[in-house]
Amino acid sequence: MERQNAKHGPRLDEELKKETQSLERGAPVEAHVEEHREHEPAADAEPVASSRAGAGDEITARREVSRHLRVSAFPATRDELLAEAEENNAPEAVSETLRRLPDGVKFANVHDVWAALGGTFEQVEGRPARR
């Protein structure tokens, strides 16, 4: 296939691609190597912007639990979920959380698991509230 762009060659294309690669992949570092292109950092009294603004420990904990439980594992009991988490190399914190689940109850999905653990769900504007 012949190149349609005659502005620069393949070597420069690759250099330009490397400059924006961290932005495309969501890396928290600057993509540009030239100092004059870097963003100015926040002043002493200014708040620092974060891509996880408002994300609390509870959201992180729920995410960790759900990462180690495949959808195909449901419906499942506490012991079945513990086995599933172990099979998916879940960290000890996730196993500890799952051990707190009541015994003898079948959970239909991660939402049911999190609700049984006493976790809360954030309300997303425009979506119906979960019960």
N, C-alpha and C positions, 0 to 999 in steps of 0.2 A: 504494500500500500504506500502510495506516495504522500509526502507531507503537504498539507494545504497551507501551512503557516510559513511564510518566508521572512518573518521579522527577526528570528534568531535561530541558532542551530540546536541540535540535540543536547550538547554539553550545557549550554545555558538553560535549556529547558529543565534539565536535571537539577541544576543549582537552584533555580527558582522553585522547583518542586520541594526541595529539601527545606527551603526557608519557611514554607507554609505547612510543612508536615506536622509540626507539633500542634498547630491550631486545628488542623483537620482531625487529629486524634484526641483532642481535648487535654493536652498536656498543660500543666499549670505554669509553664515557663514561656518566656518570650520566643516567638518564632523567628524574629529578625535578628541578624547578627550585628547589624550596625547600631551603635549606641544611640544615634539620633532618632532611631525608629522605635526605641523602647518606650513603654508607657511610664509616665512619671509616677513614682510611688505616692501613696497617701501621706498627707502631712501628719504631724504628731497627734492632733486632736480629731482628725477625720476618721470615720469608720472605714474598715477595709471590706471591700466587696468580696463575697464568697459565692461559689457556685452551689454551695449547700446551705445557703442562708435559711435559717428556720428549721433545719433538720435536727431533730433531737435524738437522744439516745434510744428512745422507744422505736423510732422509725428505723434506726440502724439495727436494733435487735430484731425487729420484725423481718427486715430484709435478710439478715443472716439466717434466721430460721427458714424462711422460704427458699433461700438459695440451695439448701441442702435437702429439700423434700421435692422429689419429682411429682408432677401432677398425676402420673400413672400409679403412684403409690396409694392414692385415695380411692375409696374410703378406707380408713385405717384406724387401728387402736393405738394407744400410747406405745405399747411394745413394738408394734409394727413400724411406727414412725421412728422410734429409736434405732431399730435395725436399718431402716432406710437412711437415716442420717449417718450412721456408722459406715454404711456402704459407700456413701458419698463423701467420706472423709471430713465430716463435720468437726469443727473445733469443740473442745470440752464445754465451752460456754453454751453452745447450742444443745448439746446433750443434757446438760444440767437444766436448761429451760424446759426441754421436752419431758424430763422426769417429773416435773411439777404438774403435768397433765393428769386429770382424773383417770383412774383405771376402769376398764370395762365400758368405755364410751367410744363409739365409732365417729370419727371426724370426717366430714365430707370434703373439706378443702382447707387450705392454709388459713383462710378467714375464720373458720370455725376453731381451728387450733389457737389462733391469736386471741379470739374472744374468750375461749376457755381459760387462757392464761391471764385474763383480766386486762388485756391490752386495749388501747383505744384506737380509733381510726380518724384521720383528719378528714374534714369536709372539703370537697372540691367543688368550687362554684359551678353551678349548672348541672351537677349530678344529684340524683336523689340520695338522701341520707341512708346509710347502712344501719341496719338494726342488729 
